[in-house]
Each structure stands twice: as structure tokens, then as C-alpha cells.
Amino acid sequence: MCFKQKGQFDLAAEQLEKAAAELPVLDSQKKDVLYELGLVLEATGASDKALEHYKTIYQADIGYRDIAAKVEKVYRQPQKDLKARRRRSFSRNGANGRA
């Protein structure tokens, strides 16, 4: 992953997408490619796209590397965001909820 090591994440993503498209079967090689693609996309801020690739792996092989933790983290995230929004709203509006 020369492009990734150089921080050229857009070029790395292009190459990995091409490689994934050429691998018709979700074997260990394709899982490796999709995982690396997910890492690259995360580095560019494209977390939603990364999650799509992680979920492909997760559905086929929940034990692959740290894929379960990556996918489950995303599913837990909205709950944390909701709680944080509630706390901010509560503190802005006061304890009784009035402005």
C-alpha cells in the first residue's frame, strides 16, 4: 500500500476499489482489500463508505481481524450522540427545560 503510506488516500482508494472489483469471490484476499479500503476511506473522513465495506466483511466473517468492533462501534455511536445532544439541550435550557 504505497499510496496509503504516503498519505495519498484518494489514489489508494482508487486502486483498492479496482482490486475489489476484480475479485468476484469474498475470499481472504478480497476481505483484505475491502478492509484496507475501509481504513483508507476512514482516513479521508468517508466513514459511511468505509462502513459499507466493513459490513460486507462482517456479514461473511464476524471473526475477521477487528471487524466486529469496527461495525459495532458505529451502531453504538448514535446512542452516544443522542445522549450528548440531550445533555447539551438540558444544560442550555436549564433543569426545568425552559429557556
BELFENSUL-V728057 format. One line per field, one symbol per residue. ss: DSSP state (2 for helix, 1 for strand, 0 for the rest). phi: phi as a letter, one per 40 degrees, with the letter a starting at -180 (. if undefined). burial: 1 if it has 9 or more other ideal C-beta (glycine too) atoms within 8 Angstrom, else 0. Layout:
BEGIN
ss->???
phi->???
burial->???
END
This chain:
BEGIN
ss->022220002222222222222200000222222222222222200022222222222222000000222222222222222222222222222000000
phi->.cccccgccccccdccccccccbcbccccccdcccccdcccdccgccccccdcccdcdccacccfbccccccccccddcccccccccccccccgccgbc
burial->001100001001101110110010000001101111111111010010011011111100000100110110010000000000000001001000000
END
